[in-house]
Every structure is written in C-alpha cells, then in structure tokens.
Amino acid sequence: MSKTKTNRGAAKRFRKTGKGGFNRSQSHINHILTKKTSTRKRHLGSTEQVADADVKSVRRMLPYS
C-alpha cells in the first residue's frame, strides 16, 4: 500500500502545536491596508488556533505532522 500524501497547500498554512492542535495565520493582511487601523493590522499579524470543528479535516490533510 502506498504512503498517504500530505496536502501541500495545508502544509504551508498550518503548524502543529505542542498539545496536538493547529495554528493558522489570519486573512485580510495582504493588501488594502490604508483603511485599516494600526491596531487591527497588528492583531491580524498574529496567529490563531484552528477551530475545534476544523481540526479533524486539517489532521486528515497533514497525516505525518
């Protein structure tokens, strides 16, 4: 039986945490930044935890992480 392939798009977007969850980066930080406040842009630069409802699908896309 062949090895399970890792979803390469997911591998670039998610990082596994020590407790088994996944971190993700936030959207809306790449362009149209002039109308966004400094506080909003600063907070968008941080990472967030993947929602509990989505962890199962992320784990399926990243079988070896």
C-alpha positions as CSV (number, residue, x, y, z in Angstrom):
1,M,0.0,0.0,0.0
2,S,1.3,3.4,-0.9
3,K,2.0,6.2,1.5
4,T,-0.6,8.9,2.2
5,K,0.2,12.2,0.5
6,T,0.4,15.4,2.5
7,N,-1.7,18.2,1.2
8,R,1.0,20.7,0.3
9,G,-1.3,23.7,0.5
10,A,-2.3,22.8,4.0
11,A,1.3,22.1,5.0
12,K,2.1,25.8,4.1
13,R,-0.8,27.1,6.1
14,F,-1.0,25.2,9.3
15,R,1.6,24.4,12.1
16,K,1.0,21.8,14.8
17,T,1.1,22.9,18.4
18,G,2.5,21.1,21.3
19,K,-0.9,20.0,22.6
20,G,-2.0,18.5,19.2
21,G,-3.9,21.4,17.8
22,F,-3.0,23.6,14.8
23,N,-2.2,27.3,14.4
24,R,-3.2,29.3,11.4
25,S,-2.4,32.8,10.2
26,Q,-5.2,35.3,9.7
27,S,-6.5,36.7,6.4
28,H,-7.0,40.4,5.3
29,I,-3.5,41.5,6.0
30,N,-2.0,41.4,2.4
31,H,-3.5,44.5,0.7
32,I,-5.9,47.4,1.1
33,L,-4.2,48.3,4.3
34,T,-4.6,52.1,4.3
35,K,-8.2,52.0,5.5
36,K,-7.4,49.5,8.3
37,T,-6.4,50.9,11.7
38,S,-2.9,50.2,13.2
39,T,-4.5,48.1,16.0
40,R,-6.4,46.0,13.5
41,K,-3.3,45.4,11.3
42,R,-1.2,44.5,14.4
43,H,-3.8,41.9,15.6
44,L,-4.2,40.4,12.1
45,G,-0.4,39.7,12.1
46,S,-0.7,37.2,14.9
47,T,-1.7,33.6,14.7
48,E,-4.8,31.9,15.9
49,Q,-5.9,28.4,16.8
50,V,-7.8,26.4,14.2
51,A,-11.4,25.9,15.4
52,D,-12.3,22.6,17.0
53,A,-14.8,21.8,14.2
54,D,-12.0,22.0,11.6
55,V,-9.2,20.1,13.4
56,K,-10.3,16.8,12.1
57,S,-10.1,17.8,8.5
58,V,-6.7,19.6,9.0
59,R,-5.3,16.4,10.6
60,R,-6.5,14.4,7.6
61,M,-4.7,16.7,5.2
62,L,-1.5,16.5,7.3
63,P,-1.1,12.8,8.2
64,Y,2.6,13.0,9.3
65,S,2.5,16.1,11.4
